């Protein structure tokens, strides 16, 4: 579970064996048991409280219990699943405002997490404030033209950059052009290992349809977002979220699904079935020694590199809400009056002009249909 910084977090063993006599909590990777004090309470009970949560407290916590059988024999058991503590925060941020060099090459810094992106094959960061493409200062420029060599991309060397159970990845992108015959499946990002294990986002599955694919051991799942992407030459704000969502099923039981959603220009976008989000996998299920911006990991087919500009890339270790994503977009596009919160939207039956509110125009349509019916009368 994700909690804000400095809040307290409680974990419980809900279904402990009724003969359990002792409990002891541990943190994965630490051999010594936890002790009660300023940081922990209930370390020797079935309920652990962690105070003043910091990033150093992140990790998996589990409990061991014992009971005594006749003999006497002391039986020890460990909780079948640990509880994860993760602090909700921005983990990596690439503003693409500068470049630096080290032994590995030229990189543009991650100003939050230090997981820098190295510029490969001639990729560059443009920081000229008078450049007509400038959105917010500098940007990453990837020039991979049709008919030319596709060599430019960026690579993040740190394998943990997107290794989060829940995640938000957002950025501004400006494709040079989008055409199904040339740019289809060009990656905005692609994180993974090989042809059978990867996690990518493309703006062009079909015209005006972005797609995220998570492939684990060649078992592929995807989610689409249909929206006003167009054919390039314009800045777009794209955000992807992945999280567990728990809902009641038809039998009245709780059912949890790992769900991916795509937002375009601040609004949640539907898929072909007019649904907002589809079942995906957690990015943390995939090993990610390769982490590319603008290049595909899979070599099963020849995929084009991304041709265009990328800016303000951010990676969070939780799924942002529709409201948070909309506000990030409107903080840049200050001319936008409002966006529709389609995550909670339930006015579709009355919103005839689809402007996210029931107004006089909708009431006029209702009045026009007043007393119309489909009754069938006997002869």
CORJO-V397439 format. One record per residue. N is the residue number from 1. SS is DSSP state (alpha for helix, beta for strand, coil for the rest). BURIAL is + if it has 9 or more other C-alpha atoms within 8 Angstrom, else -. D_FIRST is the distance of its C-alpha to the first C-alpha in whole Angstrom. Layout:
n=[N N]
ss=[SS SS]
burial=[BURIAL BURIAL]
d_first=[D_FIRST D_FIRST]
This chain:
n=[1 2 3 4 5 6 7 8 9 10 11 12 13 14 15 16 17 18 19 20 21 22 23 24 25 26 27 28 29 30 31 32 33 34 35 36 37 38 39 40 41 42 43 44 45 46 47 48 49 50 51 52 53 54 55 56 57 58 59 60 61 62 63 64 65 66 67 68 69 70 71 72 73 74 75 76 77 78 79 80 81 82 83 84 85 86 87 88 89 90 91 92 93 94 95 96 97 98 99 100 101 102 103 104 105 106 107 108 109 110 111 112 113 114 115 116 117 118 119 120 121 122 123 124 125 126 127 128 129 130 131 132 133 134 135 136 137 138 139 140 141 142 143 144 145 146 147 148 149 150 151 152 153 154 155 156 157 158 159 160 161 162 163 164 165 166 167 168 169 170 171 172 173 174 175 176 177 178 179 180 181 182 183 184 185 186 187 188 189 190 191 192 193 194 195 196 197 198 199 200 201 202 203 204 205 206 207 208 209 210 211 212 213 214 215 216 217 218 219 220 221 222 223 224 225 226 227 228 229 230 231 232 233 234 235 236 237 238 239 240 241 242 243 244 245 246 247 248 249 250 251 252 253 254 255 256 257 258 259 260 261 262 263 264 265 266 267 268 269 270 271 272 273 274 275 276 277 278 279 280 281 282 283 284 285 286 287 288 289 290 291 292 293 294 295 296 297 298 299 300 301 302 303 304 305 306 307 308 309 310 311 312 313 314 315 316 317 318 319 320 321 322 323 324 325 326 327 328 329 330 331 332 333 334 335 336 337 338 339 340 341 342 343 344 345 346 347 348 349 350 351 352 353 354 355 356 357 358 359 360 361 362 363 364 365 366 367 368 369 370 371 372 373 374 375 376 377 378 379]
ss=[coil beta beta coil coil coil coil coil beta beta beta beta coil coil coil coil coil coil coil coil coil beta beta beta beta beta beta coil coil coil coil coil coil coil coil coil coil coil coil beta beta coil coil coil coil coil beta beta beta beta coil coil coil coil alpha alpha alpha coil beta beta beta beta beta beta beta beta beta beta beta coil coil coil beta beta beta beta beta beta coil coil coil coil beta beta beta beta beta coil coil beta beta beta beta beta coil coil coil coil coil beta beta beta coil coil beta beta beta beta coil coil coil coil coil coil coil coil beta beta beta beta coil coil coil beta beta beta coil coil coil coil coil coil coil coil coil coil coil coil beta beta beta beta coil coil coil coil coil coil coil coil coil coil beta beta beta beta coil coil coil coil coil coil coil coil coil coil beta beta beta beta beta beta beta beta beta coil coil coil coil coil coil coil coil coil coil coil beta beta beta beta beta beta beta beta coil coil beta beta beta beta beta beta beta beta beta beta coil coil beta beta beta beta beta beta beta beta coil coil beta beta beta beta beta beta beta beta coil coil coil coil coil coil coil coil coil beta beta beta beta beta beta beta beta beta beta beta beta beta coil coil coil coil coil beta beta beta beta beta beta beta beta beta beta beta coil coil beta beta coil coil coil coil coil coil coil coil coil beta beta coil coil coil alpha alpha alpha coil coil coil coil beta beta beta beta coil coil coil coil coil coil coil coil coil coil coil coil coil coil beta beta beta beta beta beta beta beta beta coil coil coil coil coil alpha alpha alpha alpha alpha alpha alpha alpha alpha alpha alpha coil coil coil coil coil coil coil coil coil coil coil coil coil coil coil coil coil coil coil coil coil coil coil coil coil coil coil alpha alpha alpha alpha alpha alpha alpha alpha alpha coil coil coil coil coil coil coil coil coil coil coil]
burial=[- - + + + - + + + - - - + - - - - - - + - + + + + + + + - - - - + + - + - - - + + + + + + + + + + + + + + + - - - + + + + + + + + + + + - - - - - - - - - - + - - + + + + + + + - + + + + + + + + + + - - - - - - + + + + + + - - - + + + + + + - - + - + + + - - - - - - + - - + + + + + + + + - - - - - + + + + + + + + + + - + + + + + + + + + + + + + + + + + + + + - - + + + + + + + + + + + - + + + + + + + + + + + - + + + + + + + + + + - - - - + + + + + + + - + - - + - - - + + + + + + + + + - - - + - - - - - - - - - + + + + + + + + + + + + + + - - - - + + + + + + + + + - + + + + + + + + + + + + + - - - - + + + + + + + + + + + + + + + + + + - + - - + + + + + + - - - - - - - - - - + - - - + - + - - - + - - - - - - + - - - + + - + - - - - - - - - - - - - - -]
d_first=[0 4 7 10 13 14 13 12 9 10 10 13 15 16 19 21 24 27 29 26 28 26 22 21 17 17 15 16 19 20 23 23 22 20 22 22 23 22 18 18 19 19 19 22 20 18 16 14 14 13 15 16 12 14 13 15 13 10 10 10 12 14 17 20 23 27 29 33 35 39 41 39 36 33 30 27 24 20 17 17 13 11 8 6 6 6 8 9 13 16 16 19 22 26 28 31 33 35 36 36 37 37 38 36 37 37 33 31 29 25 25 22 21 24 24 27 29 32 35 36 40 41 38 38 36 39 39 42 41 44 43 43 40 38 35 33 35 35 34 33 37 37 40 41 43 45 48 47 45 41 40 38 34 31 29 26 27 24 22 18 19 17 15 12 10 9 12 15 18 21 25 28 31 34 36 40 40 39 41 40 43 42 38 36 33 33 30 28 26 26 23 24 27 29 31 29 25 24 22 24 25 29 30 33 32 35 37 34 31 28 27 23 24 22 24 23 26 28 26 26 23 24 23 26 26 30 31 34 33 37 39 38 40 37 34 31 27 25 21 19 15 13 10 10 12 13 17 20 22 26 26 24 21 17 17 14 15 14 15 17 19 22 23 27 28 25 25 23 26 27 28 31 30 29 26 23 21 21 19 18 16 14 15 14 16 19 21 22 25 27 25 28 28 31 32 31 30 32 36 36 38 39 36 37 36 34 37 37 35 31 30 27 24 20 17 14 11 9 11 14 15 19 20 19 20 23 24 23 26 28 28 30 32 34 36 34 34 31 29 28 24 25 21 22 26 28 32 33 35 37 36 39 40 36 35 32 34 37 40 44 44 42 44 47 46 45 49 50 49 50 52 51 51 51 53 55 59 61 65]
